[in-house]
């Protein structure tokens, strides 16, 4: 597992399944993680565009914070840009198969009935 020195990101040993699942239960956050995993590391603005989200930047920042605090995303600062990535290695080590299920589930099963 990859540990981080940044106190804004929980250490992998502190990740908890209920927190991760709660963060992923929101459709915007689920789409964000799926798109970010597909495109790889991405600046926030490009991710917002790639995910085709119809929400404000401040709302998108709120969702990013929840995902980061849950241990799903890693954020690094590069000048004035925030670069996001999925903490796939940490998540796979803590919750084997979870990310595969999230990323490989067909879109038809993600929509509300």
Number of C-alpha atoms within 10 A of each C-alpha: 14 12 11 12 8 11 8 13 21 18 16 19 12 11 19 14 14 10 16 19 14 12 23 20 11 12 13 18 18 19 19 25 25 18 19 23 18 11 12 13 15 20 18 20 13 12 21 20 10 14 15 12 14 11 10 10 13 9 12 19 13 13 18 23 19 18 24 22 19 22 25 27 23 23 22 13 10 9 7 6 13 14 18 21 20 25 19 19 14 19 23 14 14 17 14 12 11 16 20 11 10 15 16 10 12 10 9 8 8 12 8 6 5
